[in-house]
Amino acid sequence: MGRTLGSGQLAALLHDPTRARPVYRHLAQTISELILDGRIALHVRLPAERELAPALGVSRATVTAVYDLLRESGFAHSRQGSGTWTALPAGRTPRGVTRLLGLRDTAIDLARAAPALPHQTLADALARVSPQLAEHVGTPGYHPYGLPELRAAIAERFTRRGLATVPDQILVTSGAQHALTLVLGLLCRPGDRVLVENPSYPNALEALRRARLRTVPLPVTDAGWDTETVTSSLRRSAHRLAYLIPDFHNPTGCLMPAEQRARVLHAARHSATWLVVDETLTDLALDVPAPQPFASFAAPGGNGQVITTGSMSKTHWAGLRIGWLRAPAQLVTELAGQRIATDMGGSVLDQLVALDLLERSAELLPTRLEQLRTQRAALTAALAEHLPHWTWQQPPGGLSLWADLGEPIAAELAERALDYGVRIEGGAYFATDPGVFAQRLRIPYTAPPDTLREAVHRMAATLADGLPPSGATRRPHWVA
C-alpha cells in the first residue's frame, strides 16, 4: 500500500484557499507547485474528496474540480477503486525532492535553537575587519591559543562581569562543543563518572558517550535543580567532572539561583570534582539581569577547578564557529597542546569578526533580546490558541520552551510533523537515558513570529490528522 496524504496535512500546506478566485484553479495551481517543490511527494494518494472539502472549508464540487485540473495537467492520475495519486507531467523535474539527512529541505526548522545574523551586521563587520586581516596575511596565521586580541577581549568580558580574568586563562575554540571535547579528551578516561543534568544539551551528551564516560544524571525539573540532590551527588561518589548549564538551561530554560551556585561550588571543591560550566546562553537574559559568571560565586581561591565555556553561536551567529573556555592558565596550556593534535588553530578572519561583534555587544545585544521577546510571545500565543492542552514554564531567558504535551507522544509527533513541514525534536533526545521525557518537546523561538505561528498551526494539524504507531522508523537527529 502506498502512503496517503492526510486531509489535515494537505490543508496545512495550502493555508487559506479561499483568498484567491476562482478557488478551484488556485488550489490546483498551489498543489502542482508543492509537487514541483517536493513538499508533496510523488506517488502518494491524495485525500478523498469528501474528507478534503471540510478540511479546506470548500464544497466537494470544488475539490472535484481541483482534482480534474490536476489530472488534466499531469500532476495527478486516478486508479479505479483506489483514489487519486500525485504524479509529474512528462518532461518535468521536481525542484526540491532531494533530502538532506532524510529531512525535507523546505521544513520549518525548530530543531536547532540558533538565531540568524542580519546580513548587514555581518557585511559591516567584514568591512571593518578587512584592513586588520591584511595585516595578518604576512604572518603564518596559526594561533592555537586563539588570536591574542580576541583572548584579551574575552578575558576583559569576564572581568567586567565580576570574575577577574587574564588572557592566559582563555583558550579560543571552534565553538563551545569543541571546548567541551578538548576538556573531556584531556581530563577524562573511558569509564570515568561524569555528573550531567537530565535533561541536557544533546550534543554534549553525545560527546560524553563517544568518550565512553559513565553519566550520572542530575534531575532538572520545571522548578530547577534540587540543591541537596546536587551537593549530595557531588559528595557521595568520585566523579571526574560535572557538566552544568546553570544559565537559562538547555532545554528547560531554568536559571540557577546565586545561593545554590555557591553551595555547588563548595561541594565540588571538597570532592575534587572539575566543574564544566556552559555559559553559552548567559547573555540571553530576557526577563532578568544577566547572571555573573558561575565561578565568581566561589569562596576566595575556590574556583581553581572550574572550566567555563561560551560561544558566539546563540548570541550572534553559529556560522562563525567561535567559542572559548576559561580555565587555570596551566590547564589552558595543556588544552592548547591537546588541540594542536587535530586543529592547528581557528580561522583568523572568523576571530576578527567575532572580536568586532563582541566589542559592539552593547549596541547589538539589546536588539537581539527584544527580537527574542517578540518571538517568544508569538510562540506562546500560538500554542495557547492551537494547542491549549500543552503546558510550559515561561523561561526568563534562553532560546526555547520545554513544553509538556500531557501524554507520551513527542517522538511520534516529531516524526510525523516532518511530513507537515516542521522539523522538531522530542524530549527523549535530551535525556541521559532512553525512555524518559516522552511527553516533552523543546520548541525554540528563534524563527520570525509568522514562521513560529505557521509551525504551531502545522503541529496542530499533525495531531488532528493522527500519529503513526510507536516504534516507527526514526530519522537522523541534528540538534543545536
Salt bridges, closest charged atoms under 4 A:
ASP16 OD2 - ARG19 NE 3.37
ASP37 OD2 - ARG39 NH2 2.84
ASP37 OD1 - ARG95 NH2 2.65
GLU49 OE1 - ARG60 NE 3.84
ASP68 OD1 - ARG71 NH2 2.58
ASP109 OD2 - ARG112 NH2 2.59
ASP109 OD1 - ARG423 NH1 3.39
GLU149 OE2 - HIS136 NE2 3.53
GLU156 OE1 - ARG160 NH1 2.25
GLU197 OE1 - HIS249 NE2 3.35
GLU206 OE1 - ARG209 NH1 3.46
GLU206 OE2 - ARG210 NE 3.02
ASP222 OD2 - ARG440 NH2 2.95
GLU228 OE2 - ARG263 NH2 2.64
ASP247 OD1 - ARG261 NH2 2.50
GLU259 OE2 - ARG263 NH1 3.77
GLU279 OE1 - ARG161 NH1 3.32
ASP283 OD2 - ARG157 NH2 2.75
ASP287 OD2 - ARG376 NH1 2.91
ASP343 OD2 - HIS178 NE2 3.98
ASP343 OD2 - ARG339 NE 3.22
ASP356 OD2 - ARG128 NH2 2.79
ASP356 OD1 - ARG360 NH1 2.76
GLU370 OE1 - ARG373 NH1 3.09
GLU385 OE1 - HIS386 NE2 3.87
GLU412 OE2 - ARG474 NH2 3.25
GLU415 OE1 - ARG475 NE 3.86
ASP419 OD2 - ARG3 NH1 4.00
ASP419 OD1 - ARG104 NH2 3.65
GLU425 OE2 - ARG423 NH2 3.95
GLU425 OE2 - ARG475 NH1 3.35
GLU425 OE1 - HIS477 ND1 2.77
ASP450 OD1 - ARG453 NH2 2.56
GLU454 OE1 - HIS15 ND1 3.53
GLU454 OE2 - ARG458 NE 2.83
ASP465 OD2 - ARG416 NH2 3.94
